[in-house]
């Protein structure tokens, strides 16, 4: 069988451009029809006696131009310029909490029905995260990733390495930014250190009426160390007495004090606190106050209205969707605010 492509080393045209030009000519002539499978990168590199990286570059450019379509584990196929298909978007979330549900609903409402949205949950497990990336790389037009994983250096280094497998043009980080990750990817995020300080500043007038601000760190509060440090600086600057506890117990619930609950879900921690307050004859919102970290719709009725400090998850979902619709990735910090209700 003769060669499918001819490389002319005597001209100044780069080899990868020669490959691109010849593939496009075969598509225009009809020799490579829509759905035609191109030779593998290894096969073509051997046939032309050039590097695999050169073929990889040519295929990548044709993919970006919409000429070729990669299929996981199978190779590259001619897409056909007349082919139209919906955007394929993968959401890689750490968990589908009540807050992520608000984000998800806002995102899907904004993105509309013309996109195919797939959601997978990595549960802050890097092995699971790696499996999803390996399984789905090149299968989607956009990857919306919540990069919430253990904060130790080894885990963070591995996370950065895995995320780099996703092309920048397809990547949008959500709920957390990674300043050390290079590239022109998108990000819609909250800043766990500065946000809490700004939100507490909105409550400063009332905070000063309490004898103490108690910070309760509930299990699975991934960024509690960052938040706790920021709270400490804020309280020192504003002469507010502050204490920290890893959980809820009867001996720490005292009248005329306020409790900031750093919980990832409204579950055992808030329930335990409510039961203890009731047992001690204290009314939440009168005798003792509670501020919860993160907000979602049910907070409007919990305990007659649960005060929260929270990023705007609905805004977060809408901004991510708008980036995709505009095909213009950027890095945007979401609004974060104090939402005052009955418990504070």
N, C-alpha and C positions, 0 to 999 in steps of 0.2 A: 504494500500500500504506500502511495506517495505521501509526501509531507502535506499536511493540511495548511501549514503556514510557512512562509519564507522570510527569514530574517536577513536583511542586507546590512552588513557591518561596515560597508564602505560609505554609507551616508551618515549625516549628522543627526538624523532623527533617532531619539532614544528608543531602545528596544521595546520597552513597555508600550510606547505610543504606536509602534508598528503592529504589535499584537492587537491593540485596541482597534486600530483602523481596519485590519483584516477581518476581525470578528464582526465589526459593524457592516462591512461590505458583504459578508456572507449572509447576514440577516437581511440586508436590503435586497439582495438578489433572490432571497427565498430559500437558499440552500440550508440555512439555519432557521427553521420555522418556529413560531411560539411553542414552547414546551420542549424544544430540542435540548438534550443534555450535552453540555460542553465536556471536552476531555478534562480529566482531573488535573490539578496543578502539577502533581508529580509527573504524570504521564506527558503533559505538554512540555515541561521543563527538560525532560530526558530527550524528547523528540527534537526539540530545537537547540539542545545543548546550551541552555541558559539556566540561570538560577531560579529556584522555585519562588523566591521573593519577587522577582520581576513579573512572573505570571500572577502572583498574588496581588501585586499592585495594579496590574491591568484589570483583573477581575473585579477588584474593589472599586475602581473608578467606574467601570461599566455598571456595577451594582448601584452606586450612588446616582448614576444618571438614569436609573430605572430601566436599563436595557437587560440586565441579568437579575435573576432572583436566586438567592442561596436557599437550599433546603437541607436542614440539619441531617448530617450523616450520608447525604446523597450527592452533594456537589452543586454546581451552578447550572441553571436552566435559562433559556431565552424567555423573557417575560412577554415581549410583544408590546409595542408602543400603544396599541389600541386597548390593551387590557386595563380595566378599572376594577379596583377592589377596595374594600373599606380599610381604614387604618387599623393596624393590629397593635394593641397596647397591652403590655404586661405590667401589672402592679405587684411588686414584691414587698409585702408588708411584714412587719415583725409579728403582729397579732391583729385580729379584727376586733379590737376593743370598741366600746361605745363611741370613743372619740374618733377612731379610724372609720367607723361606720358613717359618722357625720361627714368626714373628709371624702369617703368613697361616694356617698350619695350626691354631694355637691359636685364632685368630679364627673360622675356619669350624667347628671342633669345638664352640665355645661357642654360636655363633649358631644352629646347627642346620640342618635340611634345609628349614625353612619359609621361608627367605629366598633370594632370587636375588642372588648375589654376582658382580659383574663386576670384573675387574682390568685396569687399563691402566698402562703404564709410560711415564713422561715423560722418563726418562733425564737429569734435571736440565736439560732444555731448555725454556725458557720459551715458545718458539713451539709446541712440541708440547703443552705444558701448556695453553696458550690454546686450541688446537684442540680438545682433549678437553673443556674447559669449555664452549666454544661449541656443540659437538656434543651434549653430554649434559645441559646445564642444564635443570632441570625434569623430567628423565626418571627421576630416582632419589629415593628417600626420604631417603637419607643419603649423604654424600660423605666418605670417609675419606682424608685427604690427607697425604702425606709431603712437607713443604715444604722439601725439600733442593735449593737452587739456589745459583749463584755468590753470594758474600757481598758483592760490590761494591755501593755504594749504588744505582746505576741498576737493577741486576737485582733487588735487594730491594724497591725501590719498585714496580717493575712486578709483582713477585710478589704484594705486598700488594694491589695494585689488582685483579689477577685473582681472588684468593681472595675478595675482597669481593663478587664476583658470585654466590657461593654463599650462600644464606640461612643466617644463624647457626643457626637451628633444625635445619638439616640437616648442619652442618659439624662434623667431628671431625678435629683435627690429630693426627698420630701421629709419634712419634720426635723431634719438635722442637716446642717452644712458641714462639709469637710474641707476646711481652708487649705489643708496640706495636699489635697488631691489636685493635680494639675489638669488643665484643659478647659475648653469652652463648653462645658456641660451646663445643664440647667439645675437650679436649686430653689426650692421654696421652703423656708425653714423658720424655726424659732431659735432664739439664743438663750439657753437655759440660765446663764449667769446674769446677763444684763436685764433680761425680761423680768425676773422676780424682783429686782431692785426697783424697776420702774413701776411695777404693779403695787408694791408695798408703799411707794411714795404717794400713790393715789389714795392710800388708806391711812396716811400718816396722822391726820387729825384725830381719827378715832383710835388708832393703835396707842397713842399716848395716854388714852384714858384707862388702859388696862395696866395691871401691875406687872404682867409678864406675857411675852410672846413665846409659846411653846411650839417647837418644830417636831412633829411626829413623823419619823421615817418608817414607812410601811415596807413590807417585803416587795422585791421586784422594782423598787424605785431606782432605775438605772442611773439617773443623773443627780441623785440626792447629794452626793459630795460637792458637786459644782454649785447646786442650789443652796445648800447649807452654808458654804463659804460666802456666797454673795449675801445671804441673809445676815450672817455675822457681821460683815462689813457695814451693811446698811444700819443695823441696830447700834453698832458702835458709833457711827457717825451721827445718829439721831438720839442717842442716849436712851435706848430702849432695852430693858432687861430681857434676855433671851435664854432659853434652856432647850436642850435637844434630847429626844428619847427615841429609842429603837422599838417602837410598838406602843400599845395602849394598856394601861393597868389602872386599877382603882385609885392607887395612891398619888397619881399625877393629875387627876381631874380636880381642879380647884376653882372656886367662884372668882369672878372678876378677872379671869385670864382668858386669853385667846389662843386657839390651837390651829396651826397651819399643818395640814395633813398631806404629806408628800406620798400619795398613793397612786399606783398606776391604774387601779380600778376601784370603783365605789363598791367595795365588798366588805370583807371581814373587819377592816380597821374602822371604818365609819360606823358599822353596825355595833361593834364592841364599844366604841365611844358613846354612842347613843344609849345603849343599855346601861352603861355605868352611870351616865348623867341622870338617867331616870331613877336608878336605884338610890342615888344620893339625893334625890329630890331636886335636882337642878333642871331648869328649863333652858334648852339651847336657844340662844338668841337673846336671852334675858340675863340669866345668872352666869352663863359661860358661852363663849363664842367660838365658831368653827369657820375656817376658810379652807376650802378644798382646792387642790392643784388639779387643773384641767376641768373643762366644763362640757356638758352635753345637755340635751333638752330636758331630761328628767330632773335636772337640778332645780328647775322651776317649781317642782312640787315636793321634792325631798325635804323633810323637816320644815315644811311650809315655805321653802325657798332656800337653797343652799348657796351661800356666797362662794365664789370661786375666783382664782386667778388663772388665766388661761390664754393660750394662743387661739386665734380664730381659725378653727379647723375647716369651717365652711369656706372661708376666704382662701385657705390653703388649697383645697380641692379645686376651686374655681380658677385660681391662678395657674395651677399645673395644666389644667385643661386648655386654658387660653394660650399658654406657650405652645402647646401641641398644635392647636388650630392655626396659630399665627406662624408656625414653624420658625420661631424666634426664641431660642433658649437664653435665659439670663438668670441671675441670682438675686432673689428677692426675699427679704425678711418679712414675715407676717406680723400683723398687729397682735399685741399682747396687752391684756388689760384686767383690771379688777372689775368683777361683776357683782355688785352688792345686792344681797337679798336678805332674808329674814335672820340667818344665822350669824350675821355680823353687822 
